[in-house]
Amino acid sequence: MIYMYKVAVVGDKDSILAFKALGVDVYSVYDKEEARKTVDTIARQNYGIIFITEQLASLIPDTIERYDNQIIPAVILIPSNQGTLNIGMDRINKNVEKAVGSNIL
C-alpha cells in the first residue's frame, strides 16, 4: 500500500509564501500559541513533513521536541527570510552523531 503524505510549511508570511508556488500547504502564524496549535493540528492530519522556520521553532521547543521521536511527521527547521539561527543545522548534526556514533559533518 502506498501512502501519500502532504507537506506543510509554518512560519511568518514573508518567509514562507514562496513555498505556495511549489504546491506546499502554507500556514502563516505570528505568535507562540498560534504556532503550537497549528503544528499540533497539522501533525494529526495527513502530513509527512512539516517545515517550520527556526525563529518560530525557537518559541515552541517543547512542541518540536515532542515530534523528534516520531517518524511521521518529520519536523524540519528552515531559516526564515531574516536569516538562520543555526538551530536546524545543530539538530542535523546531533541526529547524525546519534545515528553514526560521531559527528561526521
N, C-alpha and C positions, 0 to 999 in steps of 0.2 A: 504494500500500500504506500502510495506517495502522499506526503503531507506538503501542503503549500502554505508556508508561513508568510506573513506580511512583515514589512519593515517600517519602522516609525522613527522619527527624529523629534526630540523635545528640546526646546531652548527658546531664547528670545527671538522675536520675529526677524530681526535683521540678520541673525546668524544662520537661520535655518530655511528661509524662504526659497533659496535656490534648490533645495532638495526636492521641492514640489515638482520641478521640471523633470526630475528623474523618476517620478512615479512613486515617491516615498510619501507616506502619510505624515503630515507635518502638524505638530502640536505646539502652538506658541503659548508659553507661560512666563510669568514675570516674578512670582514670589515662591517662597519655600513651600507653603501649604498647597498651592496650586500644582507645583511640580510633583510633590509627593502623591497627591491624589491622581494626577494624570499618569504617572509611571505605574502606580498600582492598578489603575483601571485598564490600561492597555496591556499590561503584563497578563491579565486574566483573559484577554481576548486572544485572537489567533496570530500573535506577533512572535516571530522567531528572533528578531534583532531590534533592539531599541538603542538608538544613538542618542546621547544626551550631552549637551555642552558641559565642559569642565566647570565653568563658573556656576552653573545650576547644580551640577552634581556635588560641588563643594558645600552647598547649602543643605543637602539631604544625604549625608554619608551613610546613615543607618539604613535608609531605603535602598541605596545602591548595594550595600554590603549584603542585604537580605537576598539579593538575586545572584550573588557571587557563587553560591554553592548549587545553583540550579543550572541545568544545561540549557533550558529554554525558559524564558527568553535570555539571550546574551545581551547584557547591558554594556555598551561600548562608549567610552568617553571621547569626545572630539573637541578640538579647540573652537572657540567662538570667533566672531569677527574682531574681537578685542585682543586676540592672541591666545597663547597657550599658558596654562599654569603647570604644565608637565605632569599633571595627575594621571592622565591617560597613559603616558609612556612609563611612568613609575609602576602602574598596575600591570602593564605588559611585562616589564622586567621581573616583577615579583612572580607572575604566573609562569614565566619561562624558567625562572630559578626553581620554583616548586616542582615543575614537571621534569626538568633535566637534572637538577641537583646543584647546578651552579649557574651563575649569570653569564650566558654566552653572548649576550648583546653588549 
